[in-house]
Amino acid sequence: MKYLYVGATEDADPEATRTIQECLGTTFRVPVRPLMLPSVDFSFDPQRKQYAAAAVLELVARECPPDAIKVIGVTSRDLFIPVLTFVFGLAQLSGRAGVVSIARLRQEFYGLPPNPEVLLSRARKEALHEAGHTFGLVHCANGACAMSLSTGIQQIDRKGGAFCPVCTAHLPKDRLI
């Protein structure tokens, strides 16, 4: 049997990780297993005071168990890629691995009081987005689709927590690839 793994770093929020596991299992109709990921501290860039998303993604890919369909990593570290100030996540297009950062999904990051419901909603959307990339989906022009591009938190809040009909049609019918 094949599984979709949700790998958490030691700093990952347990409730957000569980929510992501449930969301991905339901959406992709596959059994989900947890996975403990090693520390991503090696990817820290002292000049940016952030963590290199590509290095974290490579770590997630290396930790991918043999019985994995896909593995989505979850971390609380703030991620970046060289050409962007930050990213909410990163994934291998049509690959096996993706990673989601919940650092900027928290209300506290923006100086607001904590709101667990908002955090969990954002985490589900971003996990769907990165997992969608691993299943071959690209960014969608439909702003309500989970695959729409999010360069800011407002875009995440505006998008829906599911794939639009066009993106859904591009997913493998049994989701097991």
N, C-alpha and C positions, 0 to 999 in steps of 0.2 A: 504494500500500500504506500502511496505517496502522500506527503503532508505539506501544508504551507506552514512555515515556521515564523513566529514573531520573536525576534531576539532582542532582549533588553540589556542595556549596559547597567552597571551597578547604580548609576545615578538616575535611571529612568523612573518615572512616576508609575507605581504599580497599578493604580486605577486606570490611568490612560493606556497602559500596556494591555490590561484585560479588555478594555473597551475596544481597542484596535483588534485584538484577537477575535472577539465576538463579531465585529463588523466584517472583517475579512473572511471569516469562516462562512457567515451568512451570505455575503455578496457573491463570493466565488464558489460556494457550495463544495467546499473541501474541508477535510478535517485539519484543525490547526493545533500545533504543538508549541509550547514555550521553549525558548532557548536562552541560556545565559551567555552573553557576549563579554569578552574581555574588555578591559579599560580602553578608552579611546584617547587617553591623555597624551600618547605619543604624537598625536596629530595637532597638538596645540601650537599655534603660531603666536609667539609673544608680542610681535609688532601689532597684530590685529586683535589680539586678545580673544581669538575665536579658534575653532577647530576646523581643519581642512576636510571638507565633505568628501572629496574624492578618496582620501586616505581612509576615512571611516567606511565608505562604501566598499573599498577593497577588502577591509577587514571583515565586513559582513559577508562578502562573497566567499572569502577563504573559510569562514566558519560554517558555510552551508553544508548541512548533513547530506549524505548520499541519498537518503530517501526524501529529500526536499524537492517539491515542485518549484517553490520560491521561498525566499527568506526576506523578511522586512525587519530591519533593525530599528530600535527606538532608543533615543538618547535625550537627555536634558541639556546637552552641550549645544552652544550656539554655533551653527555651521556656516561656512562660506565656501565659495569657489573664487578663484582669482579675479574673474571679471565682474563679480557682483559683491555688494556690501554684505549680503547674507543670503542664505537659502533656507526654506522650510524643510527641504528634503532633497534627495537625489536618488536616481535609480538607473539601472542598466536597461536601455530600451530593448525589449524582447529578450532580456537576460534573466538571471535568476535572483538578483539582489537589488534591494532598495533600502533607504534609510530615511527616517523621519526625525526631525528635531522638534521637541516640544518647547524649547526655550522661548521662542517668540510667539508661541500659541497661548501663553499665560497672560492674563490681564495685568499681572504685576509687572511684566516687562515694560508696559506702557504707563506705569505709575498709577494703575487702577487697583481697586480692591480685588482680591481673589474671587473667581467665579468658576467653581468646578464644572458646572454645566456647559459653560462657554468653552472651557479647555477641552472637555471630552468631545464636544461637537466639532471643534477645529481639528482635534487629533484624528477623529474618524475620517473627516474629509481629506486630510493630507495623507493618511495611510492609504485610502482608496486611490488617491491621485498617483502616489509613487508605485503602488501595486499595479495600477493600470498601465503604467509605463512598462513594467516587467512583462505584462501580457501583450505588449506591442502597441498600446494606445499612445497617440501623440496629443498635444494640446488641442483643445476643442474651442471653437468660436462661441459655443453656447455658454454664456456666463453662468447659467444655473447648473451646468454639468460639473461633476467632481474633477473632470479632466481639464477644466478651464485653467488658464495660467493665473497664478497668484504671485504678484510681486509685492503685495502688501496685505496686511491683516484684514483690511476692509473687503478685499476681493474674496478671501476665504469665508468671511462672514456672509457675503452675498450669495456664494454658490451653494448648491444643494448637496445633500449627503448621498447622492447616487449618480450613476452614469446616465446620460441622456440616451434616448433610443438609438441614435446613430452610433455612439460609442459602444453601447451594449451589443449591438449587432456585429461589431468587430471582435468581440471576445469569443474565444473558443466555446462552442456550445456546451461541452461538458466541463469546461474550465480547467481540465486536467491536461496539461501539455508538458 
